[in-house]
Amino acid sequence: MSRLARCQPRKRILVEPLFWTRLHLYILSCTFSQCSPARQDMIDVPPIDELGIAKFKRLFYDVRDIWTLETGAIRGILINLKPLPFQCRQDLFLRLGDHRRVCLGCHYYCLGDNIPVAAYIDHGRIKIQRTIRVEPPIRQCKHPAMNHPAINLGKLKLKRITPIEPLHDPYLRALGRLNLQQAAGVTGVTPKLIFSTKDRHYIYIYSANIPSSVIGMFDNPSTKPSAPNHLFVQITSIPLEPVKSLRSRLLAVLLSTTSLEDAEKPEKLIVYANT
């Protein structure tokens, strides 16, 4: 990775994932698939009741587009579910070699013996995080002085690092890699990430088999991989409606099983997770 970065002397390569661009996807040999519909499999868990449906719609379809509401809606259908005791945790941390670690804001869910199963992030949260990072500090004050050149420069930088296609955001690639790091030592784990956008018709699931050599590129960026690796990230879509069966359909994809018996035994799961 260090060698590839030196091949781009006029570009800043070693930056936090919020500033990643298509160039970083190229360096990591990462490609996103076209979005395809998920299979309509369902796992045998209790459906969402009328009260839960009303709460989910109130939060997820809120016109204010506040990411904390969408996060609360997803959290509400995944936690406190028997017999699957999901635990919700916040934020993952990325470290590149000896560089300081960087916080990647998201929520992720664990099952059983702290086995990561899925992470979640909304597109609105990524947008807000980017805006905060590129705005001039004076702009964030309660009574800012108008420094138009600095403000315009921040807008240009934000435009440059914002991908045209939200589903192919490089930030999602970084979250997927950290999912695998969290699941280190769990065999057969497939990383999964839940992503939502403002269209509010679908939620999207990202999965990829990440070779250990790719993980090694982050731990030892100066070491050349033993063999070239191409990372293909699969994107599948799950319709939000009908909300009553959303939990069953979502868990069937996240846990890669329709058997509740397998889901109750985390050691049988071939899954992995993130936001």
C-alpha positions in Angstrom: 0.0 0.0 0.0 2.8 2.4 0.8 4.4 1.7 -2.6 1.1 2.4 -4.4 0.7 5.6 -2.4 4.2 6.8 -3.5 3.1 6.3 -7.1 0.7 9.2 -6.6 3.1 11.9 -5.2 0.6 14.8 -5.9 -2.3 13.2 -4.1 -2.9 12.6 -0.4 -3.5 8.9 -0.1 -3.1 8.2 3.6 -6.2 10.0 4.8 -9.2 9.0 6.9 -12.0 7.0 5.1 -14.3 10.0 5.1 -11.9 11.5 2.5 -11.5 8.3 0.4 -12.2 8.6 -3.3 -12.3 6.2 -6.3 -8.5 6.3 -6.2 -8.5 4.5 -2.9 -10.9 1.9 -4.3 -8.4 1.4 -7.1 -5.5 1.0 -4.7 -7.4 -1.6 -2.7 -8.5 -3.3 -6.0 -12.1 -2.9 -4.8 -15.2 -3.1 -7.1 -18.9 -2.7 -6.1 -21.4 -4.9 -7.9 -24.6 -3.6 -9.4 -27.4 -3.8 -6.9 -29.5 -6.9 -7.1 -32.7 -8.0 -5.2 -32.2 -10.3 -2.2 -33.9 -13.7 -2.2 -37.2 -13.5 -0.4 -36.2 -16.0 2.3 -37.5 -15.6 5.8 -36.4 -16.8 9.2 -39.0 -18.0 11.7 -39.0 -15.1 14.2 -42.0 -13.1 15.5 -43.3 -10.6 13.0 -43.3 -6.9 13.8 -46.6 -6.1 15.6 -48.8 -3.1 14.8 -47.2 -0.9 17.4 -43.7 -1.7 16.2 -44.8 -1.1 12.6 -46.1 2.4 13.5 -42.9 3.2 15.5 -40.7 2.0 12.6 -42.5 4.1 10.0 -42.6 7.2 12.3 -38.8 7.0 12.7 -37.6 5.7 9.3 -39.9 7.8 7.1 -39.4 11.0 9.0 -39.3 13.9 6.5 -36.5 15.7 8.4 -34.0 13.1 7.2 -32.2 12.9 10.6 -29.9 9.9 10.7 -30.4 9.2 14.4 -34.1 8.4 13.7 -33.3 5.8 11.0 -30.7 4.3 13.3 -33.3 4.0 16.1 -35.7 2.3 13.7 -33.2 -0.4 12.7 -32.2 -0.9 16.3 -35.8 -1.3 17.4 -36.3 -4.3 15.1 -33.0 -6.1 16.0 -32.6 -5.8 19.7 -34.7 -7.4 22.5 -35.6 -10.2 20.2 -35.9 -13.7 21.7 -34.3 -16.1 21.2 -31.6 -14.0 19.3 -30.0 -11.7 21.9 -28.5 -9.0 19.7 -26.3 -6.4 21.4 -25.9 -2.9 19.8 -22.5 -1.2 20.0 -21.1 2.0 18.6 -18.2 3.0 16.4 -15.4 1.0 14.9 -11.7 2.1 14.7 -9.4 1.9 11.8 -5.6 1.7 12.2 -3.1 1.8 9.3 0.2 0.5 10.4 1.7 2.7 13.1 -0.6 5.7 12.3 -3.1 6.8 14.9 -6.4 5.0 14.8 -9.4 6.8 13.3 -13.0 6.5 14.5 -15.6 5.4 11.9 -19.0 6.3 13.2 -21.6 3.5 12.9 -23.6 1.1 15.0 -22.9 -2.6 14.9 -24.7 -5.7 16.3 -23.2 -8.7 18.0 -24.8 -12.1 18.6 -23.9 -14.7 21.2 -20.2 -14.7 22.2 -19.6 -11.2 20.9 -19.7 -12.5 17.3 -20.3 -9.4 15.0 -23.2 -10.0 12.7 -24.1 -6.7 11.1 -23.2 -3.0 11.1 -25.5 -0.2 10.2 -25.1 3.3 8.9 -27.4 5.8 7.1 -26.2 7.9 4.2 -27.3 11.0 6.0 -24.8 10.3 8.8 -21.9 10.0 6.3 -22.9 13.3 4.7 -23.0 15.1 8.1 -19.7 13.7 9.1 -18.0 14.8 5.9 -19.5 18.3 6.1 -18.3 18.7 9.7 -14.8 17.6 8.8 -14.4 20.0 5.8 -16.1 23.1 7.1 -13.8 25.9 8.3 -13.8 25.9 12.1 -15.1 29.5 12.1 -18.2 28.3 10.2 -19.1 26.1 13.0 -19.2 28.9 15.6 -22.5 30.2 16.9 -21.9 33.6 15.4 -19.4 33.0 12.6 -17.6 35.8 10.8 -18.2 35.4 7.0 -14.9 34.1 5.5 -16.2 33.5 2.0 -13.0 32.2 0.5 -12.6 29.5 3.3 -16.3 28.6 3.0 -16.1 28.2 -0.8 -13.0 26.2 -0.5 -14.8 23.9 2.0 -17.7 23.5 -0.4 -15.3 22.5 -3.3 -13.5 20.0 -1.1 -16.8 18.5 0.0 -18.0 18.2 -3.6 -14.7 16.5 -4.6 -14.9 13.8 -1.9 -18.6 13.1 -2.2 -19.3 10.2 -4.6 -21.9 10.6 -7.3 -23.4 7.1 -6.5 -24.1 6.8 -2.7 -24.2 3.0 -2.9 -20.6 3.0 -4.0 -19.3 5.3 -1.2 -15.6 4.3 -0.4 -16.5 4.9 3.3 -18.6 1.7 3.2 -15.6 -0.2 2.0 -13.7 0.9 5.1 -16.5 -0.2 7.4 -16.7 -3.6 5.7 -13.0 -4.2 6.3 -13.4 -3.3 10.0 -16.2 -5.8 10.3 -13.8 -8.6 9.3 -11.2 -7.3 11.8 -13.9 -7.5 14.6 -14.6 -11.1 13.6 -11.0 -12.2 13.6 -10.6 -15.8 14.6 -14.1 -16.7 13.5 -13.9 -19.1 10.6 -16.1 -18.8 7.6 -17.2 -15.3 8.4 -18.7 -13.1 5.7 -18.8 -9.4 6.4 -22.2 -7.7 6.1 -23.1 -4.1 6.3 -26.6 -2.5 6.4 -26.9 0.8 4.5 -29.9 3.1 4.0 -30.4 6.1 1.8 -33.0 8.8 1.6 -35.1 6.9 -1.0 -36.7 5.0 1.9 -37.9 2.2 -0.4 -35.1 -0.3 0.3 -32.3 -1.1 2.7 -29.0 -2.4 1.2 -26.8 -5.3 2.4 -23.1 -5.3 1.5 -21.1 -8.5 1.8 -17.6 -9.5 0.7 -15.1 -12.3 1.3 -12.0 -10.3 2.3 -8.7 -12.2 2.0 -6.3 -12.1 4.9 -3.7 -10.5 2.7 -6.0 -7.5 2.3 -6.2 -7.2 6.0 -2.5 -7.5 6.2 -2.1 -4.4 3.9 -3.6 -2.3 6.7 -1.6 -3.9 9.5 1.7 -3.7 7.5 1.2 -1.2 4.7 4.8 -1.5 3.6 4.5 -5.2 2.9 3.6 -6.3 -0.6 0.8 -8.9 -0.7 1.9 -12.4 -1.7 -0.6 -12.5 -4.5 -2.8 -9.9 -6.2 -6.2 -9.7 -4.7 -9.4 -8.3 -6.2 -12.1 -7.4 -3.7 -15.6 -7.7 -5.1 -18.4 -6.2 -2.8 -21.8 -7.6 -3.5 -24.8 -5.3 -3.0 -28.3 -6.6 -2.4 -31.5 -4.7 -1.8 -34.3 -5.6 0.6 -37.7 -3.9 0.2 -38.9 -2.1 3.4 -42.5 -3.0 2.7 -44.2 -4.9 4.1 -42.7 -3.8 7.4 -44.4 -6.6 9.2 -42.0 -9.2 7.7 -39.0 -6.9 7.4 -37.3 -8.4 10.5 -37.6 -12.0 9.2 -36.4 -11.1 5.7 -33.5 -9.0 7.0 -32.3 -11.6 9.4 -32.4 -14.3 6.8 -29.9 -12.3 4.7 -27.7 -11.2 7.6 -27.4 -14.7 9.2 -27.3 -16.5 5.8 -29.8 -19.0 7.1 -33.5 -19.6 7.4 -33.1 -22.0 10.3 -33.8 -20.5 13.7 -32.0 -23.4 15.3 -28.8 -22.4 13.5 -29.3 -18.8 14.4 -29.5 -19.7 18.1 -26.1 -21.3 17.9 -23.6 -18.6 16.8 -20.8 -21.1 16.2 -22.8 -22.4 13.3 -23.2 -19.1 11.6 -21.2 -18.2 8.5 -21.6 -14.5 9.0 -19.8 -11.3 9.8 -20.7 -7.7 10.4 -20.0 -4.0 10.2 -22.4 1.2 9.4 
